[in-house]
Amino acid sequence: MPDSPRQPPKPPNVSPPGVGPGREDADGTTTLERIAQRTEPPRLYQVLLLNDDFTPMEFVVMVLQEFFRLDLDTATQIMLKIHHDGRGVCGVFTKDVAATKVELVLGAARRAGHPLQCIMEAA
């Protein structure tokens, strides 16, 4: 039995992302149609510091300056808001960045022996 040349298998008719189904012209060429894709922006989370009766105000200001890159006046204003309202927003970030900032603040507070609480919630 003579061997016939083997043809490679035909790939499935799958369009790449963002490209719709193609249409075949009379000469056998396929024209792909572009489909507009919409991506959602990442969800944002706010990082909050909670007031307690033991953490010194100076430490809270230092945390705001060091971990949130705030100037002295802004850090002092946020610290006073935390002191008077029980909580204050330090910044708004994507989920991973917010979670990292929470962990950094909690670690610094524990090392310094302060019970400062830092949380994140959906913005």
N, C-alpha and C positions, 0 to 999 in steps of 0.2 A: 504494500500500500504506500503510495508516494506521500511524502510529507508536504503539507501545504504550509505556507508561511503563516505564523501565528500573528493575529492582530491583537494589540493591547486592548484591554477592556475599556469600553467607553465610559468616561466619568459621568456621574449622575448630573442631571440638569439642575444644579444649585447655583444661585446667584450669590456673589459676595455681599456682605452687609452694606446696606445703603443703595443697593442696586435692585431694581424690580425685575419681574420676569421679562425676558427678551421677546422680541418679535422677529420672525424669520422672514427675510426678504425673498423675492422671486429667485434671486441668484444664489440662495442658500446661505447668505451671511446673516448673522444674528445681531440685531441692534439692541443693546441693553438700555433700559430707561432708569435714570437716576431718581431715587426716592429721597425726599428730604427727611433727615432723622433729627429728632429732638432729644437732647440729653437733659436730664434734670440736674440742676446745680446741687452740690452736696448739702445735706441737711446741716444746719448750724446749731451749736450748743453754747449756752452761756455758762461761764465759770463764776461761781458765787462763793464768797467767804461768809461764814456765819459768826455772829457775835457770841462771845463768852465772857465771863467775869474774871478770867485769869490771864489771858494772853495780853501782854503789854501793847499799847497802841503803837509804840515805836517799832515793834517787831512786825506788826501788820503793815505799816508803811514800808518797811524794808522788803517784805515779801512782795508787795505790789510793785515796788521799783525793780527788784531783782528778777522776778519771774514774769512780770507783765510789761516790763520796760516803760513804766510810767514815770513822769517827772514828779518832783517832790510835792508840788501844789496839787496835782491831780490825785496822787496817791493819798495825800492827807484828806482831800475831799471825800474820796471813796471810803477811807477808814472811818471818817466821821459819820457817813451814811450807814455803814455797817454798825457802828456803835449806837446810833439813834434808832435805826429801823430794824435792827436784828440781822440784816443781811445786805449784801451789796454786790453788784455785778462788777467783776474784774475785767472781763473781756468776752468776746463772742468769737468762737473758732469752729473748725470742722471737728467731727467726733474724736478722731485720733489725737489731734493737737490738744483739745480740751481735756481728754483723759490723761494725757501726759502732764499737762500743767497741774491738774488735781493731784496726781501722784507726787510731783516735785514739791508742791506746797505742803502736802501732808508729811512727806519725809523730812523736810526742813523743820517743820513744827515739832515733830517727834524728837529729832536730834537736839533741838533747843529745849525740850522738856515742856512744850506748850500744848494745850488741848485744842488748838485752833482747828476748826472744821472747814473743809473746802469741798464743794459739790459741783456737779454739772447737771444742767437740765436743758431740755429742748428750748431753743429760742423762739 
